[in-house]
């Protein structure tokens, strides 16, 4: 690690060429008065992302993984070459609106004696509204209750779809509140941490729950996770989720991976018995003919957790 680099910005890339270009532009345009490097860890993109980075951002440190290793593992490959005192994990579907990196760096330096583990900010969506920026650690009985509700809601939506009833308007629109202060965990889309062993992700998680798991372990060693004022970051969430209807969304790759990671998190940190019960609820959902074409190849992965 070199003291000449204050912050290493690590961005995982997977077939988000245009989003990645905009993200990188925002980093270089907005970041001032702090030494930084940018590391792009590419998970085998086939959309020209690697070529675009080489051509338009030759100063970027490019890590070519040649395959989709998952979010946490790809971040770790970036961390392996990071020279900064701090690491800023940044999604490729984000935009910096101000000198966010300097804001994070200055805050940490000013509060260095407070046992900080991770910093984040109140993220904005494409419309400038607050979006998911932090969360609470899952509890085992809450997970079971949510899993049962998820299952029942899914089969109700199956019936509605069979009856050709449009239920898209019934889906609740989430409302996110602004917060400043300590939280259970900071969203991994814009996560500022010290370059230390605590910055490493558990590579058993392919997608989702990796930042929750990381910060659960931070909590267990007394490190605080905090949302601060100052940094301004937009999280676009790739802009593709709205193209799926309510039933098909349950069988999307991202939701499938989220379910697998939820079970893994539960088994590792909460209860192996509850993890088995969650598996059973998920299996009952996955055998639905509406999504079985997508879920069938993931049953072995789910049950091997």
BELFEN-V58976 format. One record per residue. N is the residue number from 1. SS is DSSP state (a for helix, b for strand, c for the rest). PHI is phi in radians with two decimals (* if undefined). OMEGA is omega in degrees with one decimal (999 if undefined). Layout:
n=N ss=SS phi=PHI omega=OMEGA
n=N ss=SS phi=PHI omega=OMEGA
//
This chain:
n=1 ss=c phi=* omega=-178.3
n=2 ss=c phi=-1.78 omega=179.9
n=3 ss=c phi=-1.24 omega=-179.9
n=4 ss=c phi=-1.33 omega=177.8
n=5 ss=c phi=-1.91 omega=-179.7
n=6 ss=c phi=-1.38 omega=-173.5
n=7 ss=b phi=-2.35 omega=171.0
n=8 ss=b phi=-1.79 omega=177.7
n=9 ss=b phi=-1.60 omega=-177.6
n=10 ss=b phi=-1.92 omega=-177.7
n=11 ss=b phi=-2.15 omega=175.1
n=12 ss=b phi=-1.51 omega=-177.4
n=13 ss=b phi=-2.09 omega=172.4
n=14 ss=c phi=-2.66 omega=176.6
n=15 ss=c phi=0.98 omega=176.0
n=16 ss=c phi=-2.26 omega=-170.8
n=17 ss=a phi=-0.91 omega=-176.5
n=18 ss=a phi=-1.16 omega=177.4
n=19 ss=a phi=-1.10 omega=179.9
n=20 ss=a phi=-1.08 omega=178.0
n=21 ss=a phi=-1.02 omega=179.9
n=22 ss=a phi=-1.13 omega=178.4
n=23 ss=a phi=-1.08 omega=-179.4
n=24 ss=a phi=-1.10 omega=177.6
n=25 ss=a phi=-1.01 omega=-178.3
n=26 ss=a phi=-1.15 omega=178.7
n=27 ss=a phi=-1.11 omega=-177.2
n=28 ss=a phi=-1.29 omega=-180.0
n=29 ss=a phi=-1.35 omega=-172.2
n=30 ss=a phi=-1.69 omega=-171.9
n=31 ss=c phi=-1.53 omega=-178.3
n=32 ss=c phi=-2.45 omega=169.3
n=33 ss=c phi=1.08 omega=172.4
n=34 ss=c phi=-2.67 omega=-179.5
n=35 ss=c phi=-1.35 omega=-177.0
n=36 ss=b phi=-2.62 omega=171.1
n=37 ss=b phi=-2.29 omega=177.7
n=38 ss=b phi=-2.07 omega=179.0
n=39 ss=b phi=-2.09 omega=174.4
n=40 ss=b phi=-1.82 omega=178.2
n=41 ss=b phi=-1.82 omega=-172.4
n=42 ss=b phi=-1.66 omega=-176.2
n=43 ss=c phi=-1.65 omega=176.8
n=44 ss=c phi=1.35 omega=-179.8
n=45 ss=c phi=-1.03 omega=178.9
n=46 ss=c phi=-2.01 omega=-175.6
n=47 ss=c phi=-1.94 omega=179.1
n=48 ss=c phi=1.52 omega=-179.1
n=49 ss=a phi=-1.04 omega=-178.2
n=50 ss=a phi=-1.11 omega=-179.9
n=51 ss=a phi=-1.12 omega=178.7
n=52 ss=a phi=-1.08 omega=179.8
n=53 ss=a phi=-1.10 omega=179.7
n=54 ss=a phi=-1.07 omega=-174.5
n=55 ss=a phi=-1.36 omega=-171.0
n=56 ss=a phi=-1.75 omega=-178.2
n=57 ss=c phi=-2.35 omega=-176.2
n=58 ss=c phi=-1.10 omega=179.5
n=59 ss=c phi=-1.34 omega=-179.0
n=60 ss=c phi=-1.26 omega=171.6
n=61 ss=b phi=-1.42 omega=-173.9
n=62 ss=b phi=-1.84 omega=175.5
n=63 ss=b phi=-1.87 omega=-178.9
n=64 ss=b phi=-1.77 omega=-176.2
n=65 ss=c phi=-1.50 omega=174.8
n=66 ss=c phi=1.24 omega=178.6
n=67 ss=c phi=-2.71 omega=179.0
n=68 ss=c phi=-1.40 omega=-177.5
n=69 ss=c phi=-1.50 omega=-173.7
n=70 ss=c phi=1.71 omega=-173.3
n=71 ss=a phi=-1.21 omega=-176.9
n=72 ss=a phi=-1.13 omega=-179.1
n=73 ss=a phi=-1.11 omega=178.7
n=74 ss=a phi=-1.12 omega=175.3
n=75 ss=a phi=-1.07 omega=177.7
n=76 ss=a phi=-1.07 omega=178.6
n=77 ss=a phi=-1.16 omega=173.0
n=78 ss=a phi=-1.21 omega=178.4
n=79 ss=a phi=-1.05 omega=-178.5
n=80 ss=a phi=-1.03 omega=-178.0
n=81 ss=a phi=-1.91 omega=-177.6
n=82 ss=c phi=-1.23 omega=-179.0
n=83 ss=c phi=-1.85 omega=-174.7
n=84 ss=c phi=-1.35 omega=172.7
n=85 ss=c phi=-1.17 omega=178.0
n=86 ss=b phi=-2.17 omega=177.5
n=87 ss=b phi=-2.16 omega=176.7
n=88 ss=b phi=-1.97 omega=176.2
n=89 ss=b phi=-1.35 omega=-173.5
n=90 ss=b phi=-2.30 omega=176.3
n=91 ss=c phi=-1.16 omega=178.0
n=92 ss=c phi=-1.26 omega=179.1
n=93 ss=c phi=-1.75 omega=177.2
n=94 ss=b phi=-2.13 omega=175.7
n=95 ss=b phi=-2.38 omega=172.9
n=96 ss=b phi=-1.47 omega=179.0
n=97 ss=c phi=-1.71 omega=177.8
n=98 ss=c phi=-2.57 omega=-177.9
n=99 ss=c phi=-1.37 omega=-171.5
n=100 ss=a phi=-1.08 omega=-177.0
n=101 ss=a phi=-1.10 omega=177.4
n=102 ss=a phi=-1.15 omega=178.4
n=103 ss=a phi=-1.06 omega=178.2
n=104 ss=a phi=-1.10 omega=-177.7
n=105 ss=a phi=-1.06 omega=-178.9
n=106 ss=a phi=-1.10 omega=-179.5
n=107 ss=a phi=-1.10 omega=-178.9
n=108 ss=a phi=-1.06 omega=-179.0
n=109 ss=a phi=-1.08 omega=-179.3
n=110 ss=a phi=-1.31 omega=-177.6
n=111 ss=c phi=-2.15 omega=-172.1
n=112 ss=a phi=-1.11 omega=-178.9
n=113 ss=a phi=-1.56 omega=-173.5
n=114 ss=a phi=-1.79 omega=178.3
n=115 ss=c phi=0.96 omega=179.2
n=116 ss=b phi=-1.32 omega=175.3
n=117 ss=b phi=-2.02 omega=-177.9
n=118 ss=b phi=-2.75 omega=175.5
n=119 ss=b phi=-2.14 omega=173.5
n=120 ss=b phi=-2.56 omega=179.3
n=121 ss=b phi=-2.43 omega=176.2
n=122 ss=c phi=-1.36 omega=-176.8
n=123 ss=c phi=-1.28 omega=177.6
n=124 ss=b phi=-2.00 omega=174.2
n=125 ss=c phi=-1.59 omega=-176.0
n=126 ss=c phi=-1.11 omega=179.5
n=127 ss=c phi=-1.66 omega=179.8
n=128 ss=c phi=1.42 omega=177.9
n=129 ss=c phi=-1.64 omega=178.6
n=130 ss=b phi=-1.09 omega=177.5
n=131 ss=c phi=-2.29 omega=-174.1
n=132 ss=c phi=-1.01 omega=-174.9
n=133 ss=c phi=-2.19 omega=-175.8
n=134 ss=b phi=-2.79 omega=179.1
n=135 ss=b phi=-2.79 omega=176.6
n=136 ss=c phi=-1.76 omega=178.7
n=137 ss=c phi=-1.11 omega=178.4
n=138 ss=c phi=-1.10 omega=174.5
n=139 ss=c phi=-1.90 omega=-169.5
n=140 ss=a phi=-1.07 omega=-179.0
n=141 ss=a phi=-1.31 omega=173.8
n=142 ss=a phi=-1.13 omega=178.6
n=143 ss=a phi=-1.12 omega=178.6
n=144 ss=a phi=-1.14 omega=179.1
n=145 ss=a phi=-1.09 omega=179.4
n=146 ss=a phi=-1.14 omega=179.1
n=147 ss=a phi=-1.12 omega=178.0
n=148 ss=a phi=-1.17 omega=177.8
n=149 ss=a phi=-1.10 omega=178.7
n=150 ss=a phi=-1.04 omega=-178.8
n=151 ss=a phi=-1.15 omega=-179.2
n=152 ss=a phi=-1.10 omega=179.5
n=153 ss=a phi=-1.08 omega=-179.2
n=154 ss=a phi=-1.09 omega=-177.2
n=155 ss=a phi=-1.28 omega=171.1
n=156 ss=a phi=-1.09 omega=179.5
n=157 ss=a phi=-1.20 omega=174.0
n=158 ss=a phi=-1.03 omega=-179.5
n=159 ss=a phi=-1.09 omega=179.4
n=160 ss=a phi=-1.06 omega=-179.7
n=161 ss=a phi=-1.17 omega=178.6
n=162 ss=a phi=-1.07 omega=179.3
n=163 ss=c phi=-1.47 omega=178.6
n=164 ss=c phi=1.03 omega=177.5
n=165 ss=c phi=-1.77 omega=179.6
n=166 ss=c phi=-1.41 omega=-178.4
n=167 ss=c phi=-1.96 omega=-176.5
n=168 ss=a phi=-1.06 omega=-178.3
n=169 ss=a phi=-1.31 omega=-179.6
n=170 ss=a phi=-1.44 omega=-178.7
n=171 ss=c phi=-1.20 omega=-178.8
n=172 ss=c phi=-1.16 omega=176.6
n=173 ss=c phi=-1.58 omega=-177.6
n=174 ss=c phi=-1.14 omega=177.0
n=175 ss=c phi=-2.06 omega=-176.3
n=176 ss=c phi=-1.88 omega=179.2
n=177 ss=c phi=-1.72 omega=177.2
n=178 ss=c phi=-1.43 omega=178.6
n=179 ss=c phi=-2.51 omega=170.8
n=180 ss=c phi=-2.34 omega=-178.5
n=181 ss=b phi=2.47 omega=-175.4
n=182 ss=b phi=-1.33 omega=180.0
n=183 ss=c phi=-2.34 omega=176.0
n=184 ss=c phi=-1.19 omega=176.8
n=185 ss=b phi=-2.56 omega=179.3
n=186 ss=b phi=-1.67 omega=176.6
n=187 ss=c phi=-0.99 omega=-177.3
n=188 ss=c phi=-1.27 omega=179.8
n=189 ss=c phi=-1.18 omega=178.1
n=190 ss=b phi=-2.61 omega=-169.6
n=191 ss=b phi=-2.15 omega=-175.8
n=192 ss=b phi=-1.85 omega=-175.6
n=193 ss=b phi=-2.40 omega=173.0
n=194 ss=b phi=-1.29 omega=176.0
n=195 ss=c phi=-1.33 omega=-175.9
n=196 ss=c phi=-2.68 omega=176.3
n=197 ss=a phi=-1.00 omega=179.0
n=198 ss=a phi=-1.26 omega=179.4
n=199 ss=a phi=-1.48 omega=-174.9
n=200 ss=c phi=-1.55 omega=178.2
n=201 ss=c phi=-1.51 omega=172.6
n=202 ss=c phi=-1.32 omega=-173.9
n=203 ss=c phi=-1.37 omega=171.8
n=204 ss=c phi=-1.23 omega=179.4
n=205 ss=c phi=-1.58 omega=179.5
n=206 ss=c phi=-1.43 omega=-177.3
n=207 ss=c phi=-2.74 omega=-179.5
n=208 ss=c phi=1.37 omega=179.7
n=209 ss=c phi=1.21 omega=-178.5
n=210 ss=a phi=-1.20 omega=178.5
n=211 ss=a phi=-1.29 omega=175.2
n=212 ss=a phi=-1.13 omega=178.7
n=213 ss=a phi=-1.07 omega=179.0
n=214 ss=a phi=-1.00 omega=-174.1
n=215 ss=a phi=-1.41 omega=169.2
n=216 ss=a phi=-1.08 omega=179.0
n=217 ss=a phi=-1.25 omega=172.9
n=218 ss=a phi=-1.05 omega=178.8
n=219 ss=a phi=-1.00 omega=-175.9
n=220 ss=a phi=-1.19 omega=176.0
n=221 ss=c phi=-1.93 omega=172.9
n=222 ss=c phi=1.44 omega=178.4
n=223 ss=c phi=-1.67 omega=-175.4
n=224 ss=b phi=-1.51 omega=175.3
n=225 ss=b phi=-2.09 omega=-165.8
n=226 ss=b phi=-2.48 omega=170.7
n=227 ss=b phi=-1.69 omega=-175.8
n=228 ss=b phi=-2.14 omega=171.3
n=229 ss=c phi=-1.39 omega=173.8
n=230 ss=c phi=2.05 omega=-179.6
n=231 ss=c phi=-1.11 omega=178.7
n=232 ss=c phi=-2.22 omega=-174.2
n=233 ss=b phi=-2.34 omega=173.8
n=234 ss=b phi=-1.68 omega=174.6
n=235 ss=b phi=-2.02 omega=-173.8
n=236 ss=c phi=-1.46 omega=-177.5
n=237 ss=a phi=0.92 omega=174.4
n=238 ss=a phi=1.07 omega=172.7
n=239 ss=a phi=1.24 omega=-174.8
n=240 ss=c phi=-1.90 omega=-172.3
n=241 ss=a phi=-1.18 omega=-177.4
n=242 ss=a phi=-1.22 omega=-178.4
n=243 ss=a phi=-1.42 omega=-179.8
n=244 ss=c phi=-1.72 omega=175.1
n=245 ss=c phi=-1.40 omega=-170.7
n=246 ss=a phi=-1.07 omega=-178.9
n=247 ss=a phi=-1.38 omega=-177.7
n=248 ss=a phi=-1.05 omega=179.8
n=249 ss=a phi=-1.01 omega=-179.2
n=250 ss=a phi=-1.14 omega=-179.1
n=251 ss=c phi=-1.80 omega=179.2
n=252 ss=c phi=-1.28 omega=-178.2
n=253 ss=a phi=-1.02 omega=-176.8
n=254 ss=a phi=-1.17 omega=179.1
n=255 ss=a phi=-1.20 omega=177.2
n=256 ss=a phi=-1.04 omega=179.8
n=257 ss=a phi=-1.17 omega=177.6
n=258 ss=a phi=-1.10 omega=179.4
n=259 ss=a phi=-1.12 omega=178.6
n=260 ss=a phi=-1.09 omega=-179.2
n=261 ss=a phi=-1.18 omega=177.2
n=262 ss=a phi=-1.07 omega=177.7
n=263 ss=a phi=-1.12 omega=-179.9
n=264 ss=a phi=-1.08 omega=178.9
n=265 ss=a phi=-1.06 omega=-179.3
n=266 ss=a phi=-1.10 omega=-179.2
n=267 ss=a phi=-1.15 omega=-177.1
n=268 ss=a phi=-1.24 omega=-166.7
n=269 ss=a phi=-2.04 omega=-172.2
n=270 ss=c phi=-2.12 omega=-174.4
n=271 ss=c phi=-2.83 omega=177.4
n=272 ss=a phi=-1.22 omega=177.9
n=273 ss=a phi=-1.16 omega=177.8
n=274 ss=a phi=-1.10 omega=177.9
n=275 ss=a phi=-1.07 omega=178.5
n=276 ss=a phi=-1.14 omega=178.3
n=277 ss=a phi=-1.10 omega=176.9
n=278 ss=a phi=-1.11 omega=177.0
n=279 ss=a phi=-0.99 omega=-177.9
n=280 ss=a phi=-1.11 omega=177.5
n=281 ss=a phi=-1.10 omega=-179.2
n=282 ss=a phi=-1.17 omega=179.6
n=283 ss=a phi=-1.05 omega=179.1
n=284 ss=a phi=-1.04 omega=177.6
n=285 ss=a phi=-1.31 omega=-174.5
n=286 ss=a phi=-1.17 omega=-179.1
n=287 ss=c phi=-1.40 omega=176.6
n=288 ss=c phi=-1.02 omega=179.6
n=289 ss=c phi=-1.09 omega=-179.6
n=290 ss=c phi=-1.25 omega=-177.1
n=291 ss=c phi=-2.19 omega=-174.9
n=292 ss=a phi=-1.05 omega=178.7
n=293 ss=a phi=-1.05 omega=179.0
n=294 ss=a phi=-1.62 omega=-172.8
n=295 ss=a phi=-1.51 omega=-169.3
n=296 ss=a phi=-1.03 omega=-177.8
n=297 ss=a phi=-1.42 omega=-177.9
n=298 ss=a phi=-1.92 omega=-179.7
n=299 ss=a phi=-1.06 omega=-179.3
n=300 ss=a phi=-1.13 omega=178.4
n=301 ss=a phi=-1.08 omega=-179.9
n=302 ss=a phi=-1.12 omega=-173.1
n=303 ss=a phi=-1.33 omega=179.0
n=304 ss=c phi=-1.46 omega=179.2
n=305 ss=c phi=-1.10 omega=999
//
